[in-house]
Amino acid sequence: MTKPLPQSVLFCCDHNAVRSPMAEGIMKKLFGTETYVQSAGLKDDLEIDGFAIAVCHEMDVELARHQSRSFEEMEQLGDQLSSFDMVIALSPASYARAQELTKVFHMDVLFWDTSDPTSQGETREAKLDAYRKTRDEIVTQLIAQWGDTRS
């Protein structure tokens, strides 16, 4: 059974360069502006990943302009963690950090165990397949949580 959309969701992962920006972009594509959606990472030491951009482009999700940011940068830019209704962590480390940062706030913190495609595949096509798998895992989780809005 699907749940109603929250007013705001923060996706997080390790570097905010692959999984969390993919989730942010895909959620915006599937659910439009009904929910305020952002993403952050434990660190912001990487740029958006080119393979993530490519596989999201296949489903008309634009990630090329995404700016990676950490939890700390997010708050410095005005997105206070306490203002989100839900945090969805896509890696074990980001889940642990999200639980730590939100322990004094009343919000849902979910863990969606999402594969990290960055070290998979030897060839370009094998790498793209790994990223597609991760993208599709995110789509499946979003649809399971809030339903399928695609026609």
C-alpha positions as CSV (number, residue, x, y, z in Angstrom):
1,M,0.0,0.0,0.0
2,T,1.4,3.4,-1.0
3,K,1.6,6.3,1.4
4,P,0.7,9.9,0.9
5,L,3.5,12.2,-0.3
6,P,5.3,14.1,2.4
7,Q,5.7,17.8,2.0
8,S,9.5,17.6,1.9
9,V,12.1,14.8,1.4
10,L,15.9,14.9,1.7
11,F,17.8,12.1,0.0
12,C,21.3,11.4,1.2
13,C,24.3,9.2,0.4
14,D,28.0,9.4,0.7
15,H,29.1,12.0,-1.8
16,N,25.9,13.5,-3.3
17,A,27.3,12.6,-6.7
18,V,25.4,9.5,-7.8
19,R,22.6,7.9,-5.8
20,S,21.1,10.9,-3.9
21,P,21.0,13.2,-6.9
22,M,19.6,10.4,-9.0
23,A,16.8,9.9,-6.4
24,E,16.2,13.7,-6.2
25,G,15.9,14.1,-9.9
26,I,13.8,11.0,-10.4
27,M,11.4,11.9,-7.6
28,K,10.9,15.3,-9.1
29,K,10.2,13.7,-12.5
30,L,7.7,11.2,-11.1
31,F,5.9,13.4,-8.6
32,G,6.4,17.0,-9.9
33,T,6.3,19.9,-7.5
34,E,3.9,18.3,-4.9
35,T,6.9,17.6,-2.7
36,Y,10.0,19.7,-2.0
37,V,12.9,17.4,-2.7
38,Q,16.6,18.0,-2.1
39,S,19.7,15.8,-1.7
40,A,23.0,15.9,0.3
41,G,25.9,13.8,1.1
42,L,28.3,13.1,4.0
43,K,30.9,14.9,1.8
44,D,30.8,17.1,-1.2
45,D,34.2,16.1,-2.5
46,L,33.0,14.8,-5.9
47,E,31.2,16.4,-8.9
48,I,28.0,14.9,-10.3
49,D,29.0,11.6,-11.9
50,G,28.8,11.4,-15.8
51,F,27.3,7.9,-15.8
52,A,24.6,9.1,-13.4
53,I,23.8,12.0,-15.8
54,A,23.7,9.6,-18.8
55,V,21.3,7.0,-17.3
56,C,19.0,9.6,-15.9
57,H,18.9,11.5,-19.2
58,E,17.6,8.2,-20.7
59,M,14.4,8.9,-18.7
60,D,14.4,12.6,-19.3
61,V,15.8,13.5,-15.9
62,E,18.4,16.3,-16.1
63,L,21.3,16.1,-13.6
64,A,24.1,17.9,-15.4
65,R,23.6,21.1,-13.4
66,H,23.5,19.4,-10.0
67,Q,25.9,20.8,-7.5
68,S,27.1,18.3,-4.9
69,R,26.7,19.4,-1.3
70,S,27.2,18.0,2.2
71,F,24.8,18.2,5.1
72,E,26.7,21.1,6.4
73,E,26.6,23.1,3.1
74,M,22.9,22.3,2.8
75,E,22.3,24.0,6.1
76,Q,24.6,26.9,5.2
77,L,22.5,27.5,2.1
78,G,19.3,27.7,4.1
79,D,17.9,24.1,3.9
80,Q,17.6,23.3,7.6
81,L,17.5,19.5,8.3
82,S,14.7,20.1,10.7
83,S,12.5,21.5,8.0
84,F,12.2,18.1,6.1
85,D,9.4,15.7,6.9
86,M,11.5,12.7,5.7
87,V,15.1,11.8,5.2
88,I,15.8,8.8,2.9
89,A,19.4,7.4,3.2
90,L,20.7,5.4,0.3
91,S,23.9,4.1,1.9
92,P,24.6,2.6,5.3
93,A,27.0,5.5,6.3
94,S,24.5,8.2,5.3
95,Y,21.8,6.4,7.2
96,A,23.9,6.3,10.4
97,R,24.7,10.0,10.0
98,A,21.1,11.0,9.3
99,Q,19.9,9.1,12.4
100,E,22.5,11.0,14.4
101,L,21.6,14.4,13.0
102,T,17.9,13.9,13.3
103,K,17.7,12.3,16.8
104,V,16.2,15.5,18.3
105,F,13.7,16.1,15.4
106,H,10.4,14.5,14.8
107,M,10.8,13.1,11.3
108,D,10.9,9.8,9.5
109,V,14.4,8.5,8.6
110,L,14.3,5.6,6.1
111,F,17.1,3.4,4.7
112,W,16.8,2.2,1.1
113,D,19.7,-0.1,0.6
114,T,20.7,1.0,-2.9
115,S,23.6,-0.5,-4.8
116,D,26.7,1.7,-5.4
117,P,27.5,1.4,-9.1
118,T,30.7,3.4,-9.0
119,S,33.1,0.4,-8.8
120,Q,31.1,-2.0,-11.1
121,G,31.8,-2.9,-14.7
122,E,34.9,-3.0,-16.8
123,T,33.6,-1.5,-20.0
124,R,31.6,1.6,-20.6
125,E,28.4,-0.4,-21.4
126,A,28.9,-2.6,-18.3
127,K,29.3,0.6,-16.2
128,L,26.1,2.1,-17.7
129,D,24.3,-1.2,-16.9
130,A,25.4,-0.9,-13.3
131,Y,24.1,2.7,-13.1
132,R,20.9,1.7,-14.8
133,K,20.4,-1.0,-12.2
134,T,20.8,1.6,-9.4
135,R,18.5,4.0,-11.2
136,D,15.9,1.3,-11.6
137,E,16.2,0.4,-7.9
138,I,15.5,4.0,-7.0
139,V,12.4,4.1,-9.3
140,T,11.1,0.8,-7.8
141,Q,11.5,2.2,-4.2
142,L,9.8,5.5,-5.1
143,I,6.9,3.7,-6.7
144,A,6.6,1.2,-3.8
145,Q,6.5,4.1,-1.3
146,W,4.2,6.6,-3.2
147,G,2.7,4.8,-6.2
148,D,3.2,5.0,-9.9
149,T,2.3,8.3,-11.5
150,R,3.5,7.4,-14.9
151,S,0.8,6.9,-17.6
